[in-house]
Amino acid sequence: MGIEFSFIVIDDSELDCFVTQKFLERTNKSLIIKTFQHAQHALEIIQKDFNENNSVPTIIFLDLQMPFMNGFKFVEEFEKFSPEIQKNYKIIILTILSSSTNPIDIHRILTYGAVNSIVEKPLTKEKLVLLLNQVRADI
């Protein structure tokens, strides 16, 4: 059986990247998972990888609050890519939803066409199953 999805985790927290990667690996050892602490590096790899191989849909777990390039700026830059590149990716905002989270930010990120949904940290098996079912239905 081939790989159904690959994953990109973009989070400025090395610990959050590690935890999400390990969680995904525990669900399936043969997954392709790339992690980035800098969103700009992820954009560069997305463009490069598309030119090399774009056969496996990729789910991007994106943190909103990061230095240098936050989640909003990442999505704005991602949406400049050609539709051929964009269609192979599903952006999922993986963030901490708390009383300190600005509801305006949550509403605003969902206005971007490239953003599929928001999942609250930490990622759990139940959340991942629901998410993967949603992504399968969208493909």
N, C-alpha and C positions, 0 to 999 in steps of 0.2 A: 504494500500500500504506500502510495506517495505521500508527500507532505501536503496537508490541506492548507495550512497557513504558515507564514513566517511572522515574526514579531520584531518590532523596534520599540525599545523603551527609552524615553527621553526624560530625564529628571536630573536636576543639579545635585541631588543627594546621592552620593555613591552608595549609601546603605539602601535607599529605596530602589535603586537600579538593581542591586544585588538581590534583595528580597524578592522583587518581582521576577527577575530572571530565574532564581532558584525555584520559585513557585511554579512557573511555567515549565521548567525542566522536569519537575516532579509529576506533572500531568502527562508529559510525553518526552522521552529522552531524545527523540530524533528531530525535535523542533529546531528551526533556525532562529536564533535570538541574537539581536545586536543591541547593545546598550550604549547610550551617549549621555554625557553630562553637559554637553554643549549642543544646543539645538542647531547651530550653524553647521556643525560637523555632520549631523544627521541629514540635513538638506543636501549637502555635498554628496553623501553616500547614496541617497535616494536617486539623485540624478545620474550618478555613475552606474549604480546597479541596474537602473532601468535600461540603460544603453547596452548592458551585458546580458541581462536575463530578467524577464518580467512575467514568468509563467505562474508563479505562486502569489496569490493575494497576500498582502501584508497588513497586519493590524499594528497601528502606531499607538502606544500608550504614551500620552503627553501630559506632563505636569504644566500647570498654568503659570505658577509663580517661580520664575527662575531669573538669575541675573543675566546680563548681557543681551540675550534674546529670550523673552518670555514666550509663553504659549501662544499669545495673540499674534505676536510678530512672526513666530514660526508658521502659523496657519496662513497669515497674509502672504508670506513668501512661498509657501507650498501652493497656494492657489494661483500663483503666477506660472507654475509648471503647466505644460500642455495637458489637455484632457486625457491623452493616452497615458501619461504618467499618473495623473490623479486617480483614474478609475481603478488602478491596481492597489490602492491604499484606502484603509478605513481608519480615520483618526478618532480615537477614544480618549477623552480627557480623564486622566486618572489623578484625582486630587482629594484633598481632605476637605470634606464638607462639614463646617462647624458654624457656630454662631459668629465667628470672626470672618467667615467667607463672605465676600461681598455678593449679594444676590444679583446685583447689576452685572458683575463679571460673569456669573453663570449664565444669565440671560444673553449677554452679549456674545459669548463664545458659541452659543447654540445658533446664532444668526449666520454663522459662516457655513457655507454649503459643504465644505470639506469635513466638517465635524459631525460624526455620527451620533455620539452620545457621551454622557458623563457617567463615570463609575467612581464610587467613593473608595478611597484607600482605607484599609488594605484590600488587595484583590483576594477574593475567596473562591473556592471551587464553585459555589452556587452562582456567584456573580459571573465567573468565567463561562460557565455553561450557558447562562442566559445570553451573555454577550455573543458567544460563538453561534448560538442559534439565530440571533438577530442578524449577524453578519452573513450567515449562510442564506438567510431569506432575502437579503439585499443584493446578493451576487447574481 
